[in-house]
């Protein structure tokens, strides 16, 4: 079965709700597995001063430029949490991690850590980090999570951003289902674009197959999608809370 057909069939099923367990202090991941971590980015999350101390210079500079305090605090906790998570796989201090950035800004670990793929998404008071292992494109992973809330003109956004078939399915859906279907399509689009780092507005290179995309409910009121060339079923994912 083609990846596109698998994705089409997945889009017809209800996404499963995740169960979370406390994340281990040291992690090992096999090739082909998928780990998903949850980070609290509000005041229930990490101590802000400690989180800030874990960031690199680039991240601290960006945080300092944010005028809106809640956004700044969420950014700091999310990116400090990312470093803490990656450090548990690599057995190095969180502050010692170094990143390179792709043309659309996607970060990747430098040096010996290149076999570990990851991606971060933030929304509301929640951040998720997807982690995988492998070689080359097999570590291309993207995750997007959205807080489901009413928004205007979803049809106009869909016309501009979604493939024609997705637009048709959205338009034909019952009115009370359209918002949920919109967010499902949007998270799939974002996760796909983040997986290979090309970004939302760059086309997929000719001859490159789309990744597999699977959806899940990280907690009530949110929906998330993960994209990777191949993905295990959601029931086989390891899902951890960063505590």
HELIX and SHEET records of a PDB file:
HELIX    1   1 UNK A    3  UNK A   10  1                                   8    
HELIX    2   2 UNK A   48  UNK A   54  1                                   7    
HELIX    3   3 UNK A   57  UNK A   65  1                                   9    
HELIX    4   4 UNK A   69  UNK A   90  1                                  22    
HELIX    5   5 UNK A   94  UNK A   96  5                                   3    
HELIX    6   6 UNK A  111  UNK A  115  5                                   5    
HELIX    7   7 UNK A  136  UNK A  139  5                                   4    
HELIX    8   8 UNK A  154  UNK A  161  1                                   8    
HELIX    9   9 UNK A  164  UNK A  172  1                                   9    
HELIX   10  10 UNK A  175  UNK A  177  5                                   3    
HELIX   11  11 UNK A  178  UNK A  195  1                                  18    
HELIX   12  12 UNK A  234  UNK A  236  5                                   3    
SHEET    1   A 4 UNK A  16  UNK A  17  0                                        
SHEET    2   A 4 UNK A 212  UNK A 217  1                                        
SHEET    3   A 4 UNK A 222  UNK A 228 -1                                        
SHEET    4   A 4 UNK A 141  UNK A 147 -1                                        
SHEET    1   B 5 UNK A  21  UNK A  22  0                                        
SHEET    2   B 5 UNK A 238  UNK A 241  1                                        
SHEET    3   B 5 UNK A  35  UNK A  40  1                                        
SHEET    4   B 5 UNK A 126  UNK A 133 -1                                        
SHEET    5   B 5 UNK A 116  UNK A 123 -1                                        
SHEET    1   C 2 UNK A  99  UNK A 101  0                                        
SHEET    2   C 2 UNK A 107  UNK A 109 -1                                        
END                                                                             
